[in-house]
Amino acid sequence: MRSSVLLFLAAVAVGCDDKSAVLPPAASASTVASSPSAPPSAPPASAPSAPPSATVAASSIAAQHVLVAYRGAERAPPGVTRSKADAKARAVEVDAKAKAGEDFSALVAEYSDDPGAKDRQGSLGKFTRDKMDKAFSDAAFALRVGEISEVVETRFGFHVIKRNQ
């Protein structure tokens, strides 16, 4: 317990914004006061393995995506005539190629039905969770930088997402 308090005090000293990341919730004033005392010169047990900021969820991320639309999907371009099943199969193909290491921007150029995708290589820029469809945001924000999602279905079709930032 004493080491948790020392870590908390060290976080305060270096200006850490998220002190709760280094002090466990069980370490309250009453538990600290009732803990046995260690010698004042005892070093802290160990520092956290990751900086507190690494444990805080990102408020915005950047990503690219391939959208495979189907006839009847919201905002599907007029030329899209594939069925929902065909669109899903095409998205699964894109996902497999992306995970095999093919260039994501090249996959966007070949497969995406997003009207502006080819010009911006599928980039969505930086966005917050509330700016995208919930299923899309949930998948994108769960990815690590450089990671590629499974196929994600939204009302617009099927997406393969690559988190860039």
C-alpha positions as CSV (number, residue, x, y, z in Angstrom):
1,M,0.0,0.0,0.0
2,R,2.8,2.4,0.9
3,S,4.3,1.9,-2.6
4,S,1.0,2.9,-4.1
5,V,1.0,6.1,-2.1
6,L,4.6,6.8,-3.1
7,L,3.8,6.2,-6.8
8,F,0.9,8.6,-6.4
9,L,3.1,11.3,-4.8
10,A,5.7,10.7,-7.6
11,A,3.0,11.3,-10.2
12,V,2.0,14.5,-8.5
13,A,5.7,15.6,-8.4
14,V,6.1,15.1,-12.2
15,G,2.8,16.7,-13.1
16,C,0.9,13.5,-14.2
17,D,-2.6,14.4,-15.1
18,D,-4.1,11.1,-14.3
19,K,-3.1,10.3,-10.7
20,S,-5.8,7.7,-10.4
21,A,-3.9,5.6,-12.9
22,V,-1.1,4.9,-10.4
23,L,-3.2,4.8,-7.2
24,P,-5.4,1.8,-6.9
25,P,-9.1,2.5,-5.9
26,A,-8.6,0.5,-2.7
27,A,-6.0,2.9,-1.5
28,S,-8.1,5.4,0.4
29,A,-7.1,7.6,3.3
30,S,-8.5,5.1,5.8
31,T,-6.5,2.1,4.4
32,V,-3.3,4.2,4.1
33,A,-3.7,5.3,7.7
34,S,-4.2,1.8,9.0
35,S,-1.3,0.3,7.0
36,P,1.8,-0.8,8.9
37,S,4.6,1.8,8.6
38,A,7.7,1.0,6.6
39,P,10.9,2.8,7.2
40,P,10.9,6.3,5.7
41,S,13.8,5.5,3.4
42,A,12.1,2.5,1.8
43,P,12.1,2.8,-2.0
44,P,8.8,2.4,-3.9
45,A,8.2,-1.2,-5.0
46,S,8.1,-0.4,-8.7
47,A,6.9,2.1,-11.2
48,P,3.9,1.3,-13.4
49,S,4.9,-0.5,-16.6
50,A,3.2,2.1,-18.9
51,P,2.8,5.8,-18.4
52,P,-0.6,6.7,-17.1
53,S,-1.4,8.5,-20.4
54,A,-1.1,5.2,-22.2
55,T,-4.0,3.8,-20.2
56,V,-6.4,6.6,-21.0
57,A,-8.6,6.0,-24.0
58,A,-8.0,8.3,-27.0
59,S,-10.7,11.0,-27.6
60,S,-10.0,11.0,-31.3
61,I,-8.2,8.7,-33.8
62,A,-7.3,8.7,-37.5
63,A,-8.2,5.8,-39.7
64,Q,-8.7,4.7,-43.3
65,H,-11.4,2.4,-44.5
66,V,-12.7,0.4,-47.5
67,L,-16.5,0.6,-47.8
68,V,-18.2,-2.2,-49.8
69,A,-21.8,-1.1,-50.4
70,Y,-24.7,-3.1,-51.6
71,R,-28.0,-2.3,-53.3
72,G,-30.3,-0.7,-50.7
73,A,-27.5,0.4,-48.3
74,E,-27.8,4.0,-47.1
75,R,-26.1,6.4,-49.5
76,A,-25.0,3.6,-51.8
77,P,-23.8,5.0,-55.1
78,P,-26.3,4.5,-58.0
79,G,-24.0,2.1,-59.8
80,V,-23.8,-0.4,-56.9
81,T,-26.0,-3.4,-57.8
82,R,-24.4,-6.2,-55.7
83,S,-26.4,-8.0,-53.1
84,K,-25.7,-7.7,-49.4
85,A,-24.2,-11.3,-49.4
86,D,-21.9,-10.4,-52.3
87,A,-20.9,-7.2,-50.6
88,K,-20.0,-9.1,-47.4
89,A,-18.0,-11.7,-49.4
90,R,-16.1,-8.8,-51.1
91,A,-15.3,-7.1,-47.8
92,V,-14.1,-10.5,-46.4
93,E,-11.7,-10.7,-49.4
94,V,-10.4,-7.1,-48.7
95,D,-9.9,-8.0,-45.0
96,A,-7.9,-11.1,-45.9
97,K,-5.7,-9.2,-48.3
98,A,-5.1,-6.3,-45.9
99,K,-4.2,-8.7,-43.1
100,A,-1.8,-10.6,-45.5
101,G,0.1,-7.3,-45.9
102,E,-1.2,-5.9,-49.1
103,D,-1.1,-2.1,-49.4
104,F,-4.2,-0.7,-47.8
105,S,-4.4,2.4,-50.0
106,A,-4.2,0.1,-53.1
107,L,-7.1,-2.0,-51.7
108,V,-9.1,1.2,-51.2
109,A,-8.5,2.2,-54.9
110,E,-9.6,-1.3,-56.1
111,Y,-12.5,-2.1,-53.8
112,S,-14.0,0.9,-52.1
113,D,-17.5,2.3,-53.0
114,D,-16.9,5.4,-50.9
115,P,-17.3,8.1,-53.5
116,G,-14.3,10.2,-52.3
117,A,-12.2,7.3,-51.1
118,K,-9.8,7.0,-54.1
119,D,-8.9,10.7,-53.8
120,R,-8.0,10.5,-50.2
121,Q,-6.9,6.9,-50.1
122,G,-9.7,5.9,-47.8
123,S,-8.6,8.4,-45.1
124,L,-11.2,9.6,-42.7
125,G,-8.8,12.0,-41.0
126,K,-9.1,12.4,-37.3
127,F,-12.5,11.9,-35.8
128,T,-14.2,11.5,-32.4
129,R,-16.3,8.5,-31.5
130,D,-19.6,10.4,-31.9
131,K,-18.9,11.4,-35.5
132,M,-19.2,7.9,-36.9
133,D,-21.8,5.1,-36.9
134,K,-21.7,3.4,-33.5
135,A,-20.6,0.0,-34.9
136,F,-17.8,1.7,-37.0
137,S,-16.6,3.8,-34.0
138,D,-16.7,0.8,-31.6
139,A,-14.5,-1.2,-34.0
140,A,-12.1,1.7,-34.9
141,F,-11.5,2.8,-31.4
142,A,-10.8,-0.8,-30.3
143,L,-7.9,-1.1,-32.7
144,R,-4.3,-0.4,-32.0
145,V,-2.4,1.9,-34.3
146,G,-1.6,0.0,-37.5
147,E,-4.2,-2.8,-36.8
148,I,-6.9,-3.8,-39.3
149,S,-10.4,-4.6,-38.2
150,E,-12.6,-7.5,-38.9
151,V,-15.4,-6.8,-41.4
152,V,-17.8,-4.2,-39.8
153,E,-21.4,-3.8,-40.9
154,T,-23.1,-0.4,-40.8
155,R,-26.2,0.9,-42.6
156,F,-23.8,2.1,-45.3
157,G,-22.4,-1.4,-46.1
158,F,-19.4,-3.4,-45.0
159,H,-16.2,-1.7,-43.8
160,V,-12.6,-2.8,-43.3
161,I,-10.9,-0.3,-41.1
162,K,-7.2,0.5,-40.5
163,R,-6.3,2.7,-37.6
164,N,-3.5,5.1,-38.4
165,Q,-3.3,7.2,-35.2
